[in-house]
Amino acid sequence: MKKIIHPVILFICSCLYFIACGKVPPEKYFNAAVLNSNMLSGFANNGMYRQLESPSLKLGEDHGTVQMKRSEVVRDKINAIEESFDKVKDLKETEDTKEILRASIALYEYVLPVFKKDYMQLAESFDKGAPEDQIKSESEAIHDKYFSNYDELYKKLISAGKSYAEKNNIKVHWNDN
């Protein structure tokens, strides 16, 4: 009898373990879909322009620091966005997570092509030493063309995120200005 009970208990415990491990906590959904969208702040607005105007420093060949090329800044941003986007796409959609996942995916699908094309062109203008008025004109064109839709998609995501956080008792301090 003991020989039968032991494997049955082991089987039940194993099943419970795999079921428990398969459930993704609400915080993981929230972090990937909503919180990581913070990296998009400044899109089609002054924030990205400022990053390109004063790029970060990196280690140079002779252990000194050199200013990053603007195209490197945009490439790094694209890589970070794609990594975050992949995390969102890897999450399983449920009835509870559908709204935040779809809103997040829509936002990433909107901004990624703009970074790859428009922001990369702007970065190349900076790198080539284009006249300041041309650079400002390109930056304003990005704002005029994309900001309104971005803002709408971002607000939709934040609204969905607030509802999701409230439903799942996720403590978040929203900076509602």
N, C-alpha and C positions, 0 to 999 in steps of 0.2 A: 504494500500500500504506500509506504514511504517513497518507493521508487517512482510511483506515478505522481504523487503530490509535488515532489520537488521539481520535476520538469514543467508541470502545469504552472506552478507559481513563478518559475523562471520565465516561462513564455508570457504570462500575464504582465509581469514586471517589464519585460522587454517591449511589449506592445505599448504599455503606458509611457515608457521612456521615449519611444519613437514618436508617439502622438504629441507628447509634451515638447519635444525638440522641434517638431514641424511647425509649431505655432509661432509666428513672428509677433513680437510685442508691439503694441500701438506706438510706442516711442520710436521704434526703428522706422516705421512708416512715416511718422511725423518728421523725424530728423532728415530722412532722405528726400521726401516730397516737398516739405515746406521750409524747414530750417536751412537746408543747403541752397535754397533759392536766394539767400542773402548774397551769395557770390555774384549775383546778377545786378546788384544795386549799382547805380551809375550808368546802366545801359541806356543808350540813346539820350544821354544827358551829360552834364558837366563832369561827372565822376570819371568816366572812361577817358574823356579828353584830358583831364588832369593827370591821369596815370600815364598817358602817352606824352604829355608835355614835360613831365618830370619822371622819367622811368627809373626803376630801381637800379642798384649797383650789383655787379656780380664779380666774382674772382677772375682776374685776368691771368694771362699766361705766366707772368713773372710775379705771381703771388700778390700783386696789387689789385685794386678794384677799378673796374671800368663800368661805364654806363651801358646798360643793356640796349640793344637795338629795339626799336619800337615793335618791329615784326616779331622779335622774341617775346616781348611782353604779351602780344596778342596770341601768339602760338601757345604760350604757357596758360593763358586764360582759356583758350579753346580746349586744351588738354584737360584742365580742371573741370570745365563745363561738361565735356564728354564723359568724364569719369563719374561725375554726379548724376548725369542723365542715365548712364548705364545702371547705376544703383537703383534708380527709380523704376526703370523698365524691368529690372530683375525681380521686383516685388510682385507677389500674386495679388491680383485685384479681387477684392471681396465686396459685398454690398456696403460694408462699413467704410472701406477705403477707396471706393470707386471715384468719389468726387475729388478727393485730394490728388489721387494718382493721375486722373485725366486732366485736371487743371495744371498739374506740374508738367506733365508730358507736353501739353499744348504750349506752355511757356518756353520750355527748352526747345521744342521744334520751331518756335518763332525766332528765338534769339540766335541759335547756333548758325544758321546760314548768314545772318547779318555779321557775325564775328568773322566767319570764314571769308566773306567777300568784302563787305563795306569797311569793316574795321581793319582788315588786313590791308586794303588799299590806302586807308588813312595812315596806317603805320608806315607803309612804304613811302608815302609822301613826306612824312616826318624824316624817315631815314635818308631820303634823297635830298633833304634840305630845301623842300619846296617853299615858296613864299608863304609867310604867315597868313595872309588874307586867303590864299588858296586852301590852306589847312583848316582855317576857321570855317570857310565856306563848306568844305566837305563834312566837317563835324556838324554844322548846322543842318545840312541836308539829311544826315543820319537821324538827327533829332526830329526834324519835321516829318520825315517819312515813316519812322518807326515808333516814336515815343507813345503816341496815343494808344495804339493797339497793345504795346507792351504794358502800359499802365493798366489798361483794362484787364489783361490776362493776369497780371501780378495781383491786382486787387481781388480778382476772382479766386486766385489761389489762397491768398491770405484769409479771405472770408471763409473758404472751405476749411482752411487750417484751424481757424478759431472754433468753428463748429466741431471739428474732429477732436481737437484738444479738450474742449469742454465735455463732450460725450465720453471721452476716455480718461478723464481726470488727469490730464497732462498739464502740469503747472508751467505757464508761459507768461512772461512779462511782455506785453505788446506795447510797442512804442507808437502809440496813436497820436501823431502830431496834428 
